[in-house]
């Protein structure tokens, strides 16, 4: 059993997996294997991720994000399993974008 955090992730053995944002604060039943993580809400499977053993990292699917949060990641290179912090650092250090672009994106749409 796991509770969905406010950032629409559940913690499974010190790794964070995304679930659909509509399930914030709901309790989910978990099923773990050596290679997969699955979560169920009222008997319906709501997440299936490849299992990661990297501690304190995030595995996030864009389809699990709220619509406003998806806009933050538009234009970023795909990076399966990377954290939102790494994506923001990419924005900051991208030489083709001015630093003001990074600051505007960070302050305007970081959280739903």
The 8 nearest C-alpha neighbors of each residue, nearest first, counted from 0:
[[1, 28, 27, 29, 26, 2, 38, 30],
 [2, 0, 27, 26, 9, 28, 3, 29],
 [1, 3, 26, 25, 24, 27, 4, 9],
 [4, 2, 24, 9, 23, 25, 8, 7],
 [5, 3, 6, 7, 8, 24, 9, 23],
 [4, 6, 7, 23, 3, 24, 8, 20],
 [5, 7, 4, 8, 23, 20, 3, 17],
 [8, 6, 20, 4, 5, 18, 17, 23],
 [9, 7, 17, 16, 4, 6, 3, 15],
 [10, 8, 3, 16, 15, 4, 2, 1],
 [9, 11, 15, 14, 13, 12, 16, 8],
 [12, 10, 14, 13, 15, 9, 16, 1],
 [11, 13, 14, 10, 54, 52, 15, 55],
 [14, 12, 54, 55, 11, 10, 15, 56],
 [15, 13, 55, 54, 11, 56, 10, 12],
 [16, 14, 10, 57, 9, 8, 58, 56],
 [17, 15, 58, 8, 9, 57, 59, 10],
 [18, 16, 8, 59, 7, 58, 63, 60],
 [17, 19, 63, 7, 8, 46, 20, 45],
 [20, 18, 63, 21, 22, 64, 7, 17],
 [19, 21, 7, 22, 63, 23, 64, 65],
 [20, 22, 19, 23, 65, 7, 18, 63],
 [23, 21, 20, 25, 19, 24, 3, 18],
 [24, 22, 3, 25, 21, 7, 20, 5],
 [23, 25, 3, 2, 4, 22, 26, 5],
 [26, 24, 22, 23, 2, 3, 27, 40],
 [27, 25, 2, 1, 3, 0, 24, 28],
 [28, 26, 40, 1, 39, 0, 38, 2],
 [27, 29, 0, 39, 38, 1, 40, 26],
 [30, 28, 38, 37, 0, 27, 39, 31],
 [29, 31, 37, 36, 38, 32, 28, 39],
 [32, 30, 36, 35, 37, 29, 33, 34],
 [31, 33, 35, 34, 36, 30, 50, 37],
 [32, 34, 35, 31, 50, 36, 49, 51],
 [35, 33, 50, 32, 49, 36, 31, 51],
 [36, 34, 50, 49, 32, 48, 31, 33],
 [35, 37, 31, 48, 50, 47, 30, 49],
 [36, 38, 47, 30, 46, 29, 31, 35],
 [39, 37, 29, 46, 28, 44, 45, 27],
 [38, 40, 44, 28, 43, 27, 45, 42],
 [41, 39, 27, 43, 42, 44, 45, 28],
 [40, 42, 43, 39, 27, 28, 44, 26],
 [41, 43, 40, 39, 44, 28, 45, 38],
 [44, 42, 39, 40, 41, 45, 38, 46],
 [43, 45, 39, 38, 46, 40, 42, 37],
 [46, 44, 39, 38, 43, 40, 18, 47],
 [47, 45, 38, 37, 18, 44, 48, 39],
 [46, 48, 37, 36, 38, 35, 49, 45],
 [49, 47, 36, 35, 50, 46, 37, 16],
 [48, 50, 35, 34, 36, 51, 47, 58],
 [49, 51, 35, 34, 36, 48, 52, 33],
 [52, 50, 53, 49, 14, 34, 58, 54],
 [51, 53, 54, 50, 14, 12, 13, 56],
 [54, 52, 51, 56, 14, 55, 13, 57],
 [55, 53, 13, 14, 56, 52, 12, 51],
 [54, 56, 14, 13, 53, 15, 57, 10],
 [55, 57, 14, 54, 53, 15, 82, 58],
 [58, 56, 15, 82, 16, 59, 80, 14],
 [57, 59, 80, 16, 15, 17, 81, 56],
 [60, 58, 17, 16, 57, 80, 61, 63],
 [59, 61, 62, 63, 17, 58, 64, 18],
 [62, 60, 63, 64, 59, 69, 72, 65],
 [61, 63, 60, 64, 19, 65, 69, 59],
 [62, 64, 19, 61, 60, 18, 20, 17],
 [65, 63, 61, 62, 20, 69, 68, 66],
 [64, 66, 68, 67, 20, 69, 63, 111],
 [67, 65, 69, 68, 64, 70, 111, 62],
 [68, 66, 69, 65, 70, 111, 108, 71],
 [67, 69, 70, 65, 71, 66, 64, 111],
 [70, 68, 66, 71, 67, 72, 64, 65],
 [69, 71, 68, 73, 72, 67, 66, 108],
 [72, 70, 69, 68, 73, 108, 104, 109],
 [71, 73, 70, 75, 69, 74, 68, 86],
 [74, 72, 70, 75, 71, 69, 76, 68],
 [73, 75, 72, 76, 71, 70, 77, 90],
 [76, 74, 72, 73, 77, 86, 90, 89],
 [75, 77, 78, 74, 86, 73, 72, 89],
 [78, 76, 79, 75, 81, 74, 72, 86],
 [79, 77, 81, 80, 76, 86, 75, 82],
 [80, 78, 81, 77, 58, 59, 60, 82],
 [79, 81, 58, 57, 59, 78, 82, 56],
 [82, 80, 78, 79, 57, 85, 58, 83],
 [81, 83, 57, 84, 85, 56, 80, 86],
 [84, 82, 86, 85, 87, 81, 57, 88],
 [85, 83, 87, 82, 86, 88, 81, 89],
 [86, 84, 88, 82, 87, 83, 89, 81],
 [85, 87, 89, 83, 84, 88, 90, 82],
 [88, 86, 90, 84, 89, 85, 83, 91],
 [87, 89, 91, 85, 90, 86, 92, 84],
 [88, 90, 86, 87, 92, 91, 93, 85],
 [91, 89, 87, 93, 88, 92, 101, 86],
 [90, 92, 88, 89, 101, 93, 98, 87],
 [91, 93, 89, 90, 94, 88, 98, 96],
 [92, 94, 90, 95, 91, 96, 89, 97],
 [95, 93, 96, 92, 97, 91, 90, 98],
 [96, 94, 93, 97, 92, 90, 98, 91],
 [95, 97, 94, 93, 100, 98, 90, 101],
 [98, 96, 99, 100, 95, 101, 94, 93],
 [97, 99, 101, 100, 91, 102, 96, 92],
 [98, 100, 102, 97, 101, 103, 96, 104],
 [101, 99, 103, 98, 97, 102, 104, 96],
 [100, 102, 98, 104, 99, 91, 103, 90],
 [103, 101, 105, 99, 104, 100, 106, 98],
 [102, 104, 100, 106, 105, 101, 107, 99],
 [105, 103, 101, 107, 102, 106, 108, 100],
 [104, 106, 102, 109, 103, 107, 101, 108],
 [107, 105, 103, 104, 108, 102, 109, 101],
 [106, 108, 104, 105, 103, 109, 102, 110],
 [109, 107, 110, 106, 104, 105, 68, 71],
 [108, 110, 105, 106, 107, 68, 111, 71],
 [111, 109, 108, 68, 67, 6, 107, 106],
 [110, 67, 68, 65, 108, 109, 66, 64]]
